[in-house]
Amino acid sequence: MLCLRNIDYSKDGREILRAVNMRFKQGMSYSILGPNGAGKSTLAYILMGVVKPTEGKVLLDERDITDLSVTERAKLGITLLWQEPARYDGITVEDYLTLGGKLRPDKDELRRVLELVGLPYEAYAHRFVDKSLSGGERKRVELASLLLLRPRYAILDEPDSGLDITAGELIEKVLNYFKRTGTTVILITHHEEIAAKTDFAYFLCAGRLMKKGFSREVVEYYKKTCGRCFLAGMMTDDH
């Protein structure tokens, strides 16, 4: 089990996260839901080891991994899909997916994961992961790479950003694939319809955990709560 215990995080004197506790059980899918600026991506970076919490601990199977590097966490089976996918000049999609040959999936498996994310194998396997691919195409390539890696924990930071109107269907296929392979998914999003596709959700607002529970219940609470905040903001602006 991967856990966040009493996590605080501050930067430049500004409090971003306060007393956050979360648990992620093996083989389930989770969403961390909240408006922009709630601290969701910061939590993703803390889980991956990109940043270190000001206070609190990150635990994996009751082992304290708070001080472990990104590389050390990756070796333990934790991986992160960045919100903005990278570009790699001179590397083909197939080379990228196989880590330059370190992974040895057969062509059928490569074809299967590429087609699952909406990229036909013949059209994309030998293209380069550079500016010739759109941001949405690179996001799909990165999703395919995670499917091949089969990590213990896959942290997906806004996986639907940059994708077209089929994003919801794609995310559902990815979640189902990960469930079959036993990967725990932690999905960062501000879209209710995406969060509702997971098993369990945490609602984060202004760096604090507001609610947790089954995803559809949390989504309904989120819609009502953020709707009230939006209306209150409009009234304040008007008056």
ChimeraX attribute file (.defattr): number of C-alpha atoms within 10 A of each C-alpha:
attribute: neighborCount
match mode: 1-to-1
recipient: residues
	/A:1	15
	/A:2	21
	/A:3	19
	/A:4	21
	/A:5	16
	/A:6	16
	/A:7	22
	/A:8	21
	/A:9	23
	/A:10	13
	/A:11	10
	/A:12	5
	/A:13	7
	/A:14	8
	/A:15	14
	/A:16	18
	/A:17	26
	/A:18	19
	/A:19	15
	/A:20	18
	/A:21	17
	/A:22	16
	/A:23	14
	/A:24	18
	/A:25	15
	/A:26	15
	/A:27	17
	/A:28	18
	/A:29	25
	/A:30	27
	/A:31	30
	/A:32	28
	/A:33	30
	/A:34	27
	/A:35	16
	/A:36	12
	/A:37	14
	/A:38	20
	/A:39	22
	/A:40	27
	/A:41	20
	/A:42	20
	/A:43	26
	/A:44	22
	/A:45	18
	/A:46	19
	/A:47	29
	/A:48	26
	/A:49	22
	/A:50	15
	/A:51	17
	/A:52	22
	/A:53	24
	/A:54	14
	/A:55	15
	/A:56	18
	/A:57	22
	/A:58	25
	/A:59	17
	/A:60	19
	/A:61	10
	/A:62	10
	/A:63	12
	/A:64	12
	/A:65	19
	/A:66	21
	/A:67	14
	/A:68	15
	/A:69	15
	/A:70	19
	/A:71	13
	/A:72	14
	/A:73	18
	/A:74	17
	/A:75	11
	/A:76	14
	/A:77	14
	/A:78	23
	/A:79	23
	/A:80	20
	/A:81	19
	/A:82	17
	/A:83	16
	/A:84	15
	/A:85	18
	/A:86	13
	/A:87	15
	/A:88	12
	/A:89	10
	/A:90	11
	/A:91	17
	/A:92	17
	/A:93	25
	/A:94	23
	/A:95	18
	/A:96	18
	/A:97	27
	/A:98	16
	/A:99	14
	/A:100	13
	/A:101	11
	/A:102	9
	/A:103	13
	/A:104	13
	/A:105	14
	/A:106	8
	/A:107	10
	/A:108	10
	/A:109	13
	/A:110	21
	/A:111	19
	/A:112	17
	/A:113	24
	/A:114	27
	/A:115	15
	/A:116	18
	/A:117	22
	/A:118	15
	/A:119	18
	/A:120	14
	/A:121	18
	/A:122	10
	/A:123	8
	/A:124	19
	/A:125	20
	/A:126	13
	/A:127	16
	/A:128	20
	/A:129	26
	/A:130	17
	/A:131	12
	/A:132	12
	/A:133	15
	/A:134	13
	/A:135	18
	/A:136	18
	/A:137	19
	/A:138	23
	/A:139	24
	/A:140	25
	/A:141	26
	/A:142	24
	/A:143	25
	/A:144	24
	/A:145	21
	/A:146	20
	/A:147	25
	/A:148	19
	/A:149	18
	/A:150	18
	/A:151	22
	/A:152	20
	/A:153	28
	/A:154	24
	/A:155	25
	/A:156	23
	/A:157	24
	/A:158	20
	/A:159	26
	/A:160	23
	/A:161	14
	/A:162	18
	/A:163	17
	/A:164	10
	/A:165	9
	/A:166	10
	/A:167	18
	/A:168	18
	/A:169	12
	/A:170	20
	/A:171	20
	/A:172	14
	/A:173	14
	/A:174	19
	/A:175	21
	/A:176	16
	/A:177	16
	/A:178	23
	/A:179	16
	/A:180	9
	/A:181	13
	/A:182	16
	/A:183	25
	/A:184	25
	/A:185	27
	/A:186	23
	/A:187	27
	/A:188	26
	/A:189	23
	/A:190	20
	/A:191	16
	/A:192	18
	/A:193	12
	/A:194	23
	/A:195	28
	/A:196	20
	/A:197	21
	/A:198	23
	/A:199	16
	/A:200	21
	/A:201	27
	/A:202	25
	/A:203	25
	/A:204	23
	/A:205	20
	/A:206	17
	/A:207	23
	/A:208	18
	/A:209	20
	/A:210	16
	/A:211	16
	/A:212	19
	/A:213	14
	/A:214	15
	/A:215	25
	/A:216	18
	/A:217	14
	/A:218	23
	/A:219	25
	/A:220	12
	/A:221	16
	/A:222	23
	/A:223	14
	/A:224	12
	/A:225	12
	/A:226	14
	/A:227	12
	/A:228	12
	/A:229	12
	/A:230	12
	/A:231	11
	/A:232	12
	/A:233	12
	/A:234	11
	/A:235	10
	/A:236	9
	/A:237	8
	/A:238	7
	/A:239	6
